[in-house]
């Protein structure tokens, strides 16, 4: 095996394991369930957001120099700090980490102990997270290295059995805007926004392996991204299809986690409570520890160690533990306005930087980003009940608004305005 092929496979599998979070598994079955016979269209939208965009994000960072700040430098240094801080709070404190705790409770604990108390489980879960995050031990990583493949094997069994012996027949669920539903549901994985921060870690690792120049880094990144995309695509599409086969037999009032529990129990039997639930719990725990440690490192450096790493980790665990008790569904709803605001901005940043050879005026970047941001703010406000009728009437008349992409035209207009400014 050549050096390049070896590094492509290693980096591709590393990307896969980074973006493959146990918490993300709750979305594909639900999307398939609500999409029914349109599961493939919904799946295309979902894969665009949770696989395509993260890979493009990493490639974009590689193209501009290998650092996250290089991606945002054409806007301003303060903009980059603010955006990255919001992203870190989103994936490290407010939503993604609390969701790992809530997912563990609903998928691993409740099926075995129906009367379990979420507060006690959260204290235990985030107590373990705190212990391992501040002690920098590799014990949990080693356990995760064993159980993550085990989880994948379990998922493989579920997917293969669900395809050979389908639970039912996908039905017409009357879903409207199947692609955009999948696209926006993919926001909840938070992989695209996380990719622009994680990218510099992977690109730095490639530099240590001898790929010093930008061309070789981009080349290996693209090929590694394809390896990761294929692996993620198989898992997500398999779960989407199985979710679709359950659309004719599962009650419409099922939650995201209960659908996954139902599917696993129907295909694996009662032992799935222990086998599948245990693997999910450990996978969620390793994700929680990793994201908590990353958050601690990021903010301690940003604040020049004025607040210590251990203090930030403790604060992160306390806040995450508190939010986790609201449950998976509530956390997802809480995340919607934040994700609706920052995702279009990140998407515009990724696309404009990918086109960097053709965009030589920094004001184009600023105009495009601010155009998308302004529209996203009003849409997010409406999602929490704060309506500005006059502005929203204009936004709703924009092309692609019905599909959920009303920010596209303002981003283009903003870029054109920036192009014509002195």
C-alpha positions, 0 to 999 in steps of 0.5 A: 500500500502506498504512503498516499493511499494509507494516509487517505484511508487513515484520514478518511476513517478519522473524519468518519469517526469525528463526524459520526456521532451517536447523537446524530443517529436519531435524525435519519430514522425520523426523517425516513419515518416522516418522509415515507415514500419520499425518503430518498429525496429527503435523504439527499437534502440531509446528506447535502448538509451533514456530509457534503457541507462538512467536507466542503468546509474542510476543503475550503479551510485547506484551500485558504491556508489551513486555519479557521481564521483564514476562512473568516479573515476577509470579513474581519478578525473580530468576526472570526472570533465571534463566529467561532465562539458562537459555534463552540458554545453551540456544539460544546455547551448549549446543544450538542453536548447536552444532547449526548446526555439526553440521548444516553438517558432516552436510548440507553437508560429508559428502555432498561430502567423505565422509572429512571430519574433524568437528573441522577443520570445527568449528574453521573454522565456529566460527572464522568465527562468532567473527570475524564476531560480534566485528567486527559486520560486515554481510557475512554478513548480506548473504550470508544475505539473498541465500542465504536466499531461494535456500534457500527457492526450493530448498525450494520446488522440493523440496516442489512436486516431492515433491508432484507426483512423490511418492517413495512412499506414506505407510505405517502406521508404528504410531506411538503418540501422533502429536500429542504426538510432534509437539508434543514434537519441536517443543521441539527447534526452541527457537522458543517459548522463544526467542520471549519473549526476541526479542519485545522486539526486534520490539516495540521496532522497532514502537515506532520505526515509530510504534506507541507504544500497546499496543493497536496493537502487539498488533494489528500483532503478531497480523497479522504473526504470521499472515503468518509462520505461513503461510510457516513452515507451508507449508515445514514441512508440505511437508517433513512430507509428503515425509518421509511419502512416504519412509516406505515406501522409506527404512530405519528406521535413517536419522538426521534429517540422512540422511533430508533428504540422501536426499530432496534428492538424490532430488528434485534429483539429485547437484547437491543436494550443492552447491546445497542443502548450500551454502545450508544451510551459509550459513544455519546460519552466519548463525544461529550468528553471530546467536545467538552475538552475542545470547548475548554481549550478553545475558551481558555486560549481565547481568554488568555488563560484568565479563566482556567481550562478546568473552570471552563470545563466545570462550567460546561458540564454544569450547564450541559447537565442542566440543559440535558434534563429538558430532553432530546426533543426540547434541545432540538427545538432550542437549537433551531433559532441559533442554527437558522442564524449561523448555518447560512453564514457558514455556508456562504463562507464555505462557498465564497472561499471555495471560489476564492480564485475568482473572487478577489474583492474582500467586500464581496465576501462581506456583502454575501455574508451580511446579506445572508445573516440579515435575512437569517436573523429575521427568520430566526426571530420568527421561529421564536415568535418575534415577528416583523410582518413588513420584513417577513412579507418581503422575505417570503416573496424572495425566490427559494423562500418556500423551500427554506432558502430565502437567504440565497438571493440576499447573499448574492445581492450582497456580494454584487453590492460589495463588488461595486463598492470602492 
